[in-house]
Amino acid sequence: MTEPTINTSTIQISEDNLQIAAYLAKPTATGSYPGIVVLQEIFGVNVHIRDVTERIAKLGYVAIAPALFQRQAPGFETGYTPDGIETGRNYASQTTASELLSDIQAAINYLKTLPQVKPDGFGCIGFCFGGHVAYLAATLTDIQATASFYGAGITTRTPGGGNPTVTRTSEIKGTIYTFFGAEDASIPPEQVEEIAAEFAKYNISHRLFRYDGSDHGFFCDRRASYNPKAAADAWVQVQQLFSQLS
């Protein structure tokens, strides 16, 4: 099968008095496609996140990556450097769960205005900081399929403070796939086990993947921790997950 050709653009989403920049990728062919929200790492809507957004669109989805640091640093994107990590973590620490969920809902509401997008059954995918945020986003009624990659801190904190995000597991509406590297020091095995236990406790539709020999960021081919084998398998799983929306 020939992959669809796509169009890409940077658009603005209106949310109350805030204009949120977002990267949009969609098939050029007319049709009705599920919508997917792509959630950034601490490095902003950078080349990796734009690439993932485009890859998803080429699979036959309308994909949107909202700038999650719009309030803190409009237009921010950076590379995988020590300075970039420090700056990105600083911006991430200023976010709150309620604002992030509001921004994601605004992105979904924007997708609903597009004639190419199916009106219900949306998905989301997030990496690193965005992996944690994706776990939060899974609690939104519109989100029916979530891919959360190496979201650190899910069991210990939530953006802006309050009970850890894992305490909201019972609110997850659809199916969630979580992806972890077995060598990721930022997400110890006991935290992964706690997440697995919460999935079981609340009978959440899920799959949990742990990749031996993989560190934090294993999916990103622009990071030193990139693991091609693990990334390839994870991408197959993501496609299987999102196919439930078609």
Backbone bond lengths (Angstrom), bond angles and torsions (degrees), N, CA, C in turn:
res aa  C-N    CA-C-N  psi(-1)  N-CA   C-N-CA  omega(-1)  CA-C   N-CA-C  phi
1 M - - - 1.467 - - 1.523 109.62 -
2 T 1.318 116.47 133.84 1.458 121.32 177.45 1.527 109.22 -79.98
3 E 1.327 116.27 129.52 1.457 118.45 -179.84 1.521 110.07 -69.11
4 P 1.323 116.45 147.19 1.463 119.48 -178.46 1.530 111.73 -64.65
5 T 1.322 115.82 148.39 1.459 119.23 167.99 1.527 107.83 -78.84
6 I 1.316 115.51 153.25 1.461 119.06 -174.07 1.529 111.36 -131.49
7 N 1.306 114.82 160.74 1.453 123.21 169.34 1.522 108.57 -112.61
8 T 1.320 117.22 143.72 1.457 121.05 176.83 1.520 109.53 -127.42
9 S 1.320 115.70 150.63 1.458 120.93 177.96 1.517 109.28 -161.79
10 T 1.309 115.56 159.10 1.456 121.80 170.98 1.517 107.43 -102.61
11 I 1.312 115.31 123.60 1.462 120.11 -175.04 1.531 109.32 -121.26
12 Q 1.310 115.43 174.05 1.460 121.85 177.63 1.531 108.84 -119.28
13 I 1.320 115.38 130.67 1.458 121.74 176.57 1.521 107.78 -104.04
14 S 1.303 117.01 130.85 1.458 121.13 178.19 1.522 109.64 -90.74
15 E 1.323 115.40 126.31 1.464 121.07 177.35 1.530 107.91 -137.11
16 D 1.308 116.69 103.16 1.465 121.47 -174.46 1.538 108.48 54.14
17 N 1.328 117.27 -118.02 1.468 120.75 -179.62 1.527 112.25 -99.10
18 L 1.325 116.51 12.66 1.464 121.13 -176.73 1.519 110.47 -110.91
19 Q 1.333 115.46 136.66 1.456 122.00 171.55 1.526 107.69 -104.79
20 I 1.322 116.78 116.81 1.456 122.15 -177.55 1.523 109.10 -102.68
21 A 1.314 116.48 122.25 1.466 120.10 174.65 1.529 109.01 -72.37
22 A 1.314 116.52 145.96 1.459 120.67 178.43 1.521 109.58 -150.93
23 Y 1.317 115.48 147.05 1.461 122.24 176.76 1.518 107.76 -97.47
24 L 1.320 116.32 124.50 1.459 122.60 -174.94 1.520 109.99 -116.34
25 A 1.326 116.51 134.01 1.463 122.15 175.43 1.525 107.91 -134.29
26 K 1.333 115.64 131.78 1.464 118.73 -177.94 1.527 110.34 -149.01
27 P 1.324 116.61 151.01 1.464 119.58 177.62 1.524 111.05 -61.76
28 T 1.318 116.23 146.15 1.469 119.97 179.17 1.526 111.56 -77.18
29 A 1.327 116.77 -25.92 1.463 120.37 -177.69 1.519 110.62 -72.11
30 T 1.322 115.45 142.69 1.455 119.07 174.48 1.530 108.87 -65.82
31 G 1.296 115.56 150.83 1.454 119.84 -178.60 1.507 109.68 160.09
32 S 1.312 115.51 -174.14 1.461 122.20 179.53 1.525 108.00 -121.65
33 Y 1.342 116.07 115.74 1.451 121.88 -171.73 1.537 111.40 -122.70
34 P 1.335 117.31 144.29 1.465 119.06 172.06 1.529 110.77 -66.68
35 G 1.324 116.26 152.83 1.457 121.71 178.41 1.524 111.17 -100.99
36 I 1.334 115.45 139.62 1.464 122.60 -179.91 1.527 109.04 -127.23
37 V 1.331 116.94 131.35 1.460 122.37 175.14 1.529 108.47 -99.53
38 V 1.331 116.23 127.73 1.471 122.69 -178.81 1.532 107.85 -105.15
39 L 1.328 115.82 126.72 1.458 121.55 -173.19 1.523 110.65 -111.96
40 Q 1.301 114.92 124.25 1.468 124.50 -168.95 1.528 114.02 -70.18
41 E 1.329 114.13 162.42 1.459 122.34 165.63 1.537 108.09 -77.35
42 I 1.314 116.46 -173.94 1.467 119.90 175.95 1.523 112.26 -68.31
43 F 1.323 117.21 -7.11 1.465 121.52 -174.45 1.529 113.03 -90.80
44 G 1.316 116.93 7.34 1.457 120.64 177.59 1.521 112.59 85.95
45 V 1.319 115.42 -174.82 1.467 120.89 176.53 1.525 106.33 -82.00
46 N 1.330 113.82 73.88 1.464 119.91 -173.68 1.524 110.94 -93.17
47 V 1.310 116.56 -168.34 1.457 120.63 -173.56 1.529 111.32 -61.83
48 H 1.321 118.45 -35.48 1.466 120.87 178.39 1.516 111.23 -65.31
49 I 1.324 116.96 -46.35 1.464 120.17 -178.79 1.525 110.40 -67.28
50 R 1.311 117.06 -38.31 1.472 118.88 176.62 1.531 110.37 -64.12
51 D 1.322 116.41 -39.18 1.463 120.34 178.88 1.532 111.05 -63.11
52 V 1.326 116.85 -44.18 1.465 120.19 178.07 1.528 110.17 -61.87
53 T 1.329 116.66 -41.93 1.461 121.34 179.09 1.529 110.52 -59.78
54 E 1.322 116.15 -42.27 1.461 120.12 178.87 1.531 111.49 -68.48
55 R 1.332 117.04 -39.82 1.470 120.37 179.45 1.527 110.53 -61.08
56 I 1.310 116.00 -39.95 1.461 119.84 179.68 1.523 110.23 -67.00
57 A 1.334 117.46 -42.33 1.464 120.32 178.49 1.529 111.22 -60.83
58 K 1.316 116.65 -37.52 1.459 120.51 179.90 1.525 112.51 -67.94
59 L 1.320 116.55 -16.67 1.468 120.58 175.66 1.534 112.04 -84.03
60 G 1.339 115.72 -7.81 1.451 119.15 179.03 1.516 114.11 104.36
61 Y 1.331 115.84 40.04 1.459 122.12 176.95 1.534 108.70 -132.90
62 V 1.316 116.07 159.30 1.456 120.44 168.22 1.516 106.60 -98.05
63 A 1.322 116.43 117.16 1.462 121.91 -172.22 1.517 110.82 -114.97
64 I 1.318 115.37 140.61 1.464 120.95 -178.58 1.521 109.34 -137.06
65 A 1.334 115.70 135.25 1.472 121.98 179.44 1.526 108.32 -119.32
66 P 1.338 117.92 96.69 1.469 120.05 178.99 1.523 111.30 -74.10
67 A 1.319 116.69 148.77 1.466 121.91 177.81 1.527 108.55 -77.55
68 L 1.313 116.65 105.68 1.459 120.39 -175.33 1.523 113.27 -75.30
69 F 1.328 116.76 -11.81 1.467 120.68 176.36 1.531 111.72 -104.71
70 Q 1.330 117.03 25.01 1.469 119.72 -176.37 1.522 111.75 -58.00
71 R 1.312 117.17 -38.20 1.462 120.53 -179.37 1.529 112.26 -71.09
72 Q 1.328 115.63 -34.19 1.464 120.43 -174.61 1.530 112.50 -88.72
73 A 1.327 116.42 -40.46 1.473 120.01 -172.28 1.521 109.92 -156.23
74 P 1.332 118.34 82.30 1.457 120.68 179.28 1.530 111.59 -55.91
75 G 1.323 115.43 134.15 1.459 120.49 177.78 1.515 114.99 79.54
76 F 1.324 117.27 5.72 1.472 119.61 -175.82 1.521 112.05 -68.58
77 E 1.307 115.49 131.57 1.460 123.04 164.45 1.517 107.73 -155.69
78 T 1.316 115.14 148.36 1.455 118.91 -177.08 1.522 109.84 -151.03
79 G 1.318 115.30 172.14 1.452 120.86 179.42 1.518 111.69 -93.23
80 Y 1.330 114.85 -176.49 1.460 121.34 -175.57 1.523 109.98 -92.27
81 T 1.325 114.61 69.69 1.462 122.44 -178.41 1.522 109.12 -120.93
82 P 1.333 117.85 162.39 1.473 119.54 176.33 1.520 112.97 -55.31
83 D 1.333 117.07 -42.04 1.462 119.93 177.86 1.532 111.31 -64.71
84 G 1.329 115.65 -40.90 1.458 119.88 178.59 1.517 111.94 -62.90
85 I 1.336 115.93 -40.56 1.463 120.29 178.16 1.520 110.52 -62.77
86 E 1.327 116.62 -45.65 1.461 120.22 -178.93 1.529 111.22 -62.31
87 T 1.327 116.14 -45.64 1.462 120.03 -179.05 1.521 111.04 -66.29
88 G 1.323 116.81 -45.12 1.460 120.73 -179.53 1.513 112.42 -62.39
89 R 1.323 116.83 -41.50 1.466 119.58 177.80 1.524 111.36 -63.59
90 N 1.316 116.25 -36.73 1.449 120.17 178.32 1.532 110.74 -62.43
91 Y 1.335 116.84 -45.14 1.460 119.58 178.89 1.530 111.01 -66.89
92 A 1.316 116.71 -40.50 1.468 120.23 -179.99 1.523 111.17 -61.02
93 S 1.327 116.03 -36.39 1.470 120.32 -178.55 1.524 112.00 -67.64
94 Q 1.331 116.92 -16.62 1.462 120.92 -179.32 1.533 112.97 -92.98
95 T 1.314 117.34 -3.13 1.461 120.39 179.82 1.528 110.55 -84.02
96 T 1.319 115.86 160.99 1.459 121.10 175.19 1.522 109.11 -128.39
97 A 1.322 115.95 152.02 1.459 120.59 -178.90 1.518 111.36 -59.23
98 S 1.328 116.89 -42.04 1.469 119.51 -177.17 1.519 111.51 -65.07
99 E 1.337 117.22 -40.93 1.464 119.72 178.89 1.527 111.20 -68.51
100 L 1.321 117.17 -40.45 1.464 120.58 178.95 1.529 110.82 -62.10
101 L 1.326 116.44 -45.17 1.458 119.56 178.75 1.523 111.29 -64.25
102 S 1.325 116.61 -37.15 1.460 120.32 177.25 1.520 111.04 -64.48
103 D 1.330 116.82 -40.95 1.463 120.91 179.51 1.531 111.17 -65.83
104 I 1.327 116.07 -40.62 1.463 119.68 179.55 1.522 110.36 -66.94
105 Q 1.315 116.58 -41.03 1.460 119.48 177.25 1.529 110.60 -63.69
106 A 1.329 116.86 -36.89 1.459 119.98 176.82 1.528 110.81 -62.81
107 A 1.344 116.91 -38.62 1.467 120.37 177.28 1.526 110.60 -65.13
108 I 1.327 116.58 -41.18 1.465 120.34 177.43 1.529 110.11 -63.36
109 N 1.317 116.20 -44.30 1.468 119.96 -179.68 1.528 110.73 -61.63
110 Y 1.345 116.49 -36.60 1.463 119.76 176.12 1.533 109.99 -63.45
111 L 1.321 116.36 -46.31 1.467 119.47 179.75 1.524 111.00 -57.98
112 K 1.307 116.74 -36.75 1.467 120.44 -179.09 1.529 112.65 -63.64
113 T 1.331 116.20 -20.76 1.473 119.05 179.49 1.523 112.13 -82.08
114 L 1.323 117.59 -11.26 1.464 120.97 -176.66 1.525 109.99 -86.84
115 P 1.312 118.09 129.39 1.465 120.38 -176.88 1.524 113.80 -63.11
116 Q 1.328 117.40 -22.06 1.464 120.34 179.99 1.523 113.48 -78.85
117 V 1.328 117.38 -13.65 1.462 120.48 -171.00 1.518 111.42 -97.26
118 K 1.320 116.02 131.56 1.457 120.97 174.51 1.531 109.32 -61.23
119 P 1.310 117.89 143.78 1.462 120.22 -171.26 1.518 115.97 -75.76
120 D 1.327 117.10 -12.62 1.466 118.07 -179.98 1.520 110.24 -146.83
121 G 1.336 115.68 166.92 1.457 120.90 179.46 1.514 113.15 76.23
122 F 1.329 117.03 68.04 1.460 122.42 -178.89 1.530 110.63 -96.17
123 G 1.329 114.55 160.06 1.454 120.59 176.15 1.512 111.18 -122.05
124 C 1.318 116.64 166.66 1.464 120.77 171.83 1.515 109.53 -146.37
125 I 1.327 114.91 155.32 1.452 122.66 178.26 1.519 107.81 -143.72
126 G 1.323 116.94 136.60 1.457 120.10 -178.32 1.512 111.63 -145.38
127 F 1.329 114.70 155.34 1.456 121.74 -174.70 1.529 110.24 -129.95
128 C 1.346 116.44 136.81 1.466 120.66 175.43 1.533 108.33 60.68
129 F 1.306 119.61 -122.24 1.465 122.36 173.07 1.527 109.93 -50.30
130 G 1.316 116.06 -44.28 1.456 120.49 178.77 1.515 113.80 -67.34
131 G 1.328 117.08 -24.17 1.456 120.14 174.98 1.518 111.19 -67.67
132 H 1.325 115.47 -39.41 1.457 120.47 174.39 1.528 109.85 -65.74
133 V 1.323 116.23 -46.14 1.457 120.77 -179.56 1.536 110.75 -62.69
134 A 1.335 117.51 -35.15 1.464 120.51 178.35 1.529 110.84 -62.17
135 Y 1.327 117.03 -36.84 1.465 121.14 177.22 1.533 109.40 -61.09
136 L 1.326 116.39 -41.11 1.458 120.56 174.29 1.526 110.72 -64.03
137 A 1.324 116.43 -45.69 1.462 121.36 -176.47 1.522 111.77 -61.68
138 A 1.328 116.69 -27.40 1.466 120.46 179.40 1.523 112.27 -61.93
139 T 1.328 117.31 -16.04 1.461 120.74 178.66 1.528 112.47 -82.73
140 L 1.321 117.43 -9.91 1.467 120.64 179.02 1.525 110.27 -74.23
141 T 1.312 116.34 139.70 1.462 121.21 -176.33 1.525 112.30 -58.89
142 D 1.322 117.78 -36.33 1.468 121.43 -177.30 1.525 113.33 -71.76
143 I 1.322 117.76 -22.89 1.466 120.86 -174.43 1.529 109.74 -85.29
144 Q 1.325 115.44 117.35 1.459 120.87 -178.73 1.532 113.47 -110.98
145 A 1.329 117.55 -9.60 1.468 120.98 179.52 1.521 108.52 -148.00
146 T 1.324 116.60 122.21 1.466 121.73 -175.80 1.524 110.50 -127.23
147 A 1.343 115.52 132.36 1.467 122.02 172.77 1.528 107.38 -115.59
148 S 1.318 116.09 113.54 1.468 122.21 -177.13 1.520 109.27 -112.40
149 F 1.345 116.03 111.80 1.458 121.96 -178.72 1.521 110.85 -99.98
150 Y 1.321 115.82 121.84 1.474 126.07 173.15 1.529 113.60 36.10
151 G 1.346 113.93 55.67 1.464 119.72 176.80 1.521 110.76 -81.04
152 A 1.311 116.88 105.93 1.464 120.88 -179.10 1.518 110.91 -76.47
153 G 1.330 116.02 148.50 1.457 121.50 172.60 1.511 115.69 82.80
154 I 1.327 118.54 5.79 1.465 120.47 -177.83 1.522 111.10 -59.43
155 T 1.321 116.97 -34.84 1.473 120.25 -176.95 1.523 113.11 -92.02
156 T 1.327 117.67 -6.31 1.474 119.50 -172.76 1.521 114.85 -119.85
157 R 1.323 117.91 -16.37 1.465 119.27 -175.27 1.523 109.93 -160.45
158 T 1.333 115.13 174.35 1.455 121.81 170.52 1.521 107.16 -141.96
159 P 1.324 119.15 149.24 1.464 120.03 -179.41 1.522 112.01 -55.90
160 G 1.329 115.86 128.54 1.454 121.10 178.92 1.511 114.31 88.11
161 G 1.326 117.37 -7.00 1.458 120.84 179.07 1.518 112.96 97.42
162 G 1.325 115.20 163.04 1.456 120.99 -176.88 1.515 110.81 116.36
163 N 1.318 115.95 -169.54 1.456 120.15 -179.36 1.524 110.63 -62.92
164 P 1.340 117.90 144.13 1.458 120.25 179.81 1.527 112.03 -54.44
165 T 1.304 115.74 148.28 1.460 121.83 -177.73 1.523 112.37 -55.95
166 V 1.323 117.38 -32.87 1.469 119.97 -178.59 1.524 111.76 -59.34
167 T 1.339 117.70 -24.34 1.470 120.24 179.99 1.516 112.29 -70.04
168 R 1.320 117.53 -8.20 1.459 121.67 178.19 1.540 112.11 -98.64
169 T 1.323 116.65 8.82 1.465 120.66 -176.36 1.521 112.20 -55.18
170 S 1.307 117.65 -37.79 1.467 121.01 -177.88 1.526 112.02 -62.64
171 E 1.336 117.48 -18.51 1.469 121.54 -178.13 1.529 113.07 -85.02
172 I 1.334 117.66 -7.40 1.467 120.69 -178.24 1.521 109.12 -65.84
173 K 1.322 115.65 126.59 1.462 121.64 -171.59 1.534 113.44 -91.43
174 G 1.323 117.01 -39.93 1.453 120.74 -173.04 1.523 111.99 -109.16
175 T 1.330 115.16 -137.22 1.467 122.37 -179.46 1.519 109.40 -106.39
176 I 1.320 116.42 138.21 1.463 120.73 177.98 1.528 109.62 -127.59
177 Y 1.323 115.59 133.13 1.460 122.89 171.35 1.524 107.24 -110.48
178 T 1.321 117.38 130.81 1.464 121.57 176.62 1.523 109.22 -116.73
179 F 1.342 114.97 142.63 1.466 121.70 -174.96 1.528 109.36 -127.67
180 F 1.329 116.58 126.48 1.455 121.64 -178.33 1.528 110.79 -133.83
181 G 1.324 115.63 147.47 1.455 121.11 171.08 1.522 109.45 -91.70
182 A 1.306 116.87 131.13 1.462 120.72 -177.13 1.521 112.64 -64.40
183 E 1.338 117.04 -20.68 1.467 121.01 -179.43 1.525 112.53 -100.74
184 D 1.321 116.98 12.91 1.465 121.57 -176.73 1.525 109.85 -80.66
185 A 1.333 116.13 104.80 1.463 120.82 -177.02 1.523 112.42 -67.93
186 S 1.325 117.29 -21.36 1.461 120.20 -178.85 1.531 112.34 -78.60
187 I 1.328 116.71 -11.52 1.464 121.33 177.86 1.531 107.55 -132.78
188 P 1.340 118.02 83.49 1.469 121.30 -176.92 1.527 111.77 -60.61
189 P 1.331 116.97 155.36 1.470 120.81 -178.30 1.527 113.77 -54.36
190 E 1.326 116.65 -35.51 1.464 118.25 -178.62 1.531 111.95 -65.47
191 Q 1.341 116.61 -29.04 1.461 119.22 176.95 1.527 110.89 -71.58
192 V 1.322 116.11 -39.30 1.469 120.00 176.71 1.524 109.73 -63.11
193 E 1.336 116.28 -40.57 1.461 120.16 178.61 1.527 111.37 -64.42
194 E 1.319 117.12 -36.78 1.464 120.37 178.16 1.523 110.89 -64.17
195 I 1.334 116.09 -41.54 1.466 120.10 176.80 1.527 110.16 -62.36
196 A 1.333 116.28 -45.59 1.466 120.34 179.55 1.527 110.94 -59.59
197 A 1.321 116.19 -39.61 1.461 120.42 179.95 1.518 111.72 -65.55
198 E 1.326 116.39 -38.01 1.464 119.82 178.51 1.529 111.15 -68.24
199 F 1.328 117.06 -38.61 1.462 119.88 175.22 1.526 110.57 -58.13
200 A 1.336 114.95 -46.19 1.467 119.67 -179.09 1.528 110.96 -66.31
201 K 1.320 116.35 -42.57 1.466 121.20 -177.56 1.515 111.99 -57.69
202 Y 1.339 116.52 -41.01 1.463 120.64 -175.53 1.525 112.94 -103.47
203 N 1.337 116.05 10.62 1.459 121.45 176.60 1.526 111.52 53.60
204 I 1.343 115.33 46.02 1.461 121.38 179.44 1.523 109.89 -78.39
205 S 1.316 116.54 134.51 1.459 120.69 174.16 1.529 108.17 -67.53
206 H 1.325 116.70 116.30 1.464 118.64 -171.98 1.519 112.01 -159.13
207 R 1.328 114.12 166.13 1.460 123.47 163.13 1.517 106.51 -140.17
208 L 1.307 116.93 142.13 1.459 122.47 -178.73 1.528 108.23 -123.90
209 F 1.331 115.34 123.35 1.458 121.55 -175.67 1.527 110.02 -114.16
210 R 1.322 116.23 131.82 1.465 122.22 174.16 1.517 108.08 -125.22
211 Y 1.321 116.17 125.53 1.460 121.08 -174.77 1.521 110.37 -107.22
212 D 1.330 115.61 115.90 1.467 120.96 177.28 1.527 109.89 -62.10
213 G 1.328 115.70 143.63 1.454 120.87 177.33 1.517 114.11 73.25
214 S 1.325 117.23 10.95 1.464 120.85 -177.76 1.521 110.98 -113.30
215 D 1.322 115.00 140.25 1.458 122.01 -178.55 1.526 108.98 -108.04
216 H 1.316 115.67 -177.87 1.461 121.76 176.67 1.538 109.15 -59.32
217 G 1.304 116.43 137.05 1.456 120.21 178.28 1.511 114.69 81.87
218 F 1.338 117.79 18.69 1.469 119.63 -172.60 1.521 113.70 -63.83
219 F 1.334 118.08 -19.45 1.466 120.06 -177.74 1.518 112.70 -81.99
220 C 1.316 117.71 -19.61 1.465 121.82 -172.10 1.521 111.66 -89.11
221 D 1.333 116.49 115.82 1.466 120.76 -177.27 1.522 113.21 -76.85
222 R 1.312 117.10 5.37 1.463 121.36 175.74 1.523 112.04 -108.20
223 R 1.313 116.10 7.16 1.457 120.99 178.46 1.524 109.48 -112.66
224 A 1.326 115.56 150.81 1.463 120.24 179.24 1.520 111.44 -63.07
225 S 1.325 117.83 -22.62 1.463 122.74 -177.86 1.528 112.99 -85.57
226 Y 1.325 117.16 3.24 1.463 120.80 -178.42 1.526 110.96 -55.95
227 N 1.345 115.27 131.22 1.457 121.65 177.58 1.531 107.42 -122.42
228 P 1.329 118.07 100.74 1.463 120.51 -173.34 1.528 113.83 -57.51
229 K 1.326 116.79 -39.67 1.470 119.74 -177.78 1.530 110.47 -66.21
230 A 1.315 116.28 -47.91 1.468 119.95 179.61 1.523 111.12 -64.89
231 A 1.340 115.94 -41.19 1.463 119.94 -179.89 1.523 111.04 -62.52
232 A 1.331 116.67 -41.00 1.467 120.32 -179.19 1.523 110.85 -64.81
233 D 1.328 116.35 -43.33 1.462 119.04 178.98 1.522 110.68 -64.98
234 A 1.335 116.74 -43.74 1.465 120.36 -179.75 1.522 110.94 -60.40
235 W 1.324 117.05 -38.21 1.466 120.20 -179.77 1.523 110.84 -65.58
236 V 1.310 117.51 -37.38 1.472 120.92 175.18 1.528 110.03 -61.12
237 Q 1.333 115.95 -42.52 1.462 119.92 179.92 1.527 111.31 -65.89
238 V 1.322 116.70 -39.93 1.466 120.66 178.35 1.532 110.00 -61.36
239 Q 1.326 116.68 -43.83 1.455 119.50 179.19 1.527 111.45 -62.18
240 Q 1.326 116.28 -39.01 1.470 119.98 178.01 1.524 110.18 -64.71
241 L 1.313 116.52 -42.00 1.467 121.21 179.11 1.524 111.13 -61.32
242 F 1.309 116.28 -51.36 1.468 119.59 -175.69 1.523 112.79 -71.73
243 S 1.331 117.11 -20.99 1.468 119.01 177.87 1.526 110.98 -63.26
244 Q 1.325 117.51 -19.53 1.460 121.37 178.16 1.534 111.28 -68.09
245 L 1.332 116.26 -18.01 1.463 120.92 -179.92 1.519 112.48 -86.25
246 S 1.321 117.11 -17.88 1.469 121.10 -173.11 1.528 111.81 -74.52
